[in-house]
Amino acid sequence: MNKIPFLDLNKQYQQIKNEVLEEIPRVFEKNAFTNGYSVANFETAFAGYCNTNYCVAVNNGTSALHLALLALNIGAGDEVIIPANTFIATAWAAVYVSAKPVFVDCSSDTWEIDPAQIEKYISKKTKAIIGVHLYGQPFDFDAVKAIADKHSLYLIEDAAQAHGALFKGQKAGNMGDLGCFSFYPGKNLGTYGEGGAITTNNKEHVEKLQMLRNHGSKERYYHEIVGFNMRMGGVEGAVLGIKLKYLDSWNARRKELANMYFKEITNPKITFQKQPAYSDSVFHLFVITVPEREAFIKYLNSNNIFPGLHYPVPCHLQKAFSYLGYKKGDFPNAEYLSGHCVSLPLYAELSNEEVNYVINVINKYF
């Protein structure tokens, strides 16, 4: 079997190459390099896709989270509840607005934020909870929302990995106060470069977000608030507009391949992420745990399979957050996952033959 990488973006590009090469020159010809028609068109299309009234496109997913907190007037002296098991950008958002990230453990089976752990970390300073739809699987939104409502907290969806995922039939990004997306190239919906977006049904949030991304300005050279240069580029918007048409079919293929893994990997050493009935994952990542990760990865590599790793250090143990005083043992589920997780190859262009090969190799591992 030829090399099976964790991800191969070229295969996807070959499918849409003609459309991309036809659309990008239009961006150049119209000089629509920043925001512009392609970004505006994508904002409208993606808001419709997520069943939200509004979408504000920005330069990346980290900026989306950052601006979301600013739109909610969260800042110095405030605290934000964040799962310890997430990509660090979720936590950067709180730091960037001078708030304090307060971490919470994940559950031992879904690996999402554990609603049962949240309330003990809520204080008078807590202003918001950021729930992460991790690996493309929605967290238990209703349970977290009940806690947020009880304590009058904002609830933000970090949907960076969950384009098209459903919670009880509702699209990720349309349930919380704000939904934050990343369009990093490797995402289910990724651009060529960087991109991000915030979705919401609140017009006041939209008006503030639009100013925040554009130097605090509604009208050029007139700056009403302190803002940033966080606009999306025209080329990125054009690529996303093309790819959005294919997202559902690509997600459907990911689900097919994930179901093959679930049904046919029988090695007792392998543990899967639990798939609750409320969740319809889009499998941005297919993460498993295995007792001896280094040996397992070495074994896969020797068989021409090259998995990924998400994430080897939980947020609370990152050196950048040492000032918060967390230590090993504080969040055992997140720590176990960080030491044993492996992300198997999964993208829409993988063939059944390749996936069956991965399955057979894994089943022979002892």
Secondary structure, 3 states (H helix, E strand, C coil): CCCECCCCHHHHHHHHHHHHHHHHHHHHHCCCCECHHHHHHHHHHHHHHHCCCEEEEECCHHHHHHHHHHHCCCCCCCEEEEECCCCCHHHHHHHHCCCEEEEECECCCCCCECHHHHHHHCCCCEEEEEEECHHHCCCCHHHHHHHHHHCCCEEEEECCCCCCCEECCEECCCCCCEEEEECCCCCCCCCCCCCEEEEECCHHHHHHHHHHCECCEEECCEECCCCCECCCEHHHHHHHHHHHCCHHHHHHHHHHHHHHHHHHCCCCCCEECCCCCCEECCCCCEEEECCCHHHHHHHHHHCCECCECCCCCCHHHCHHHHHHCCCCCCCHHHHHHHHHEEEECCCCCCCHHHHHHHHHHHHCCC
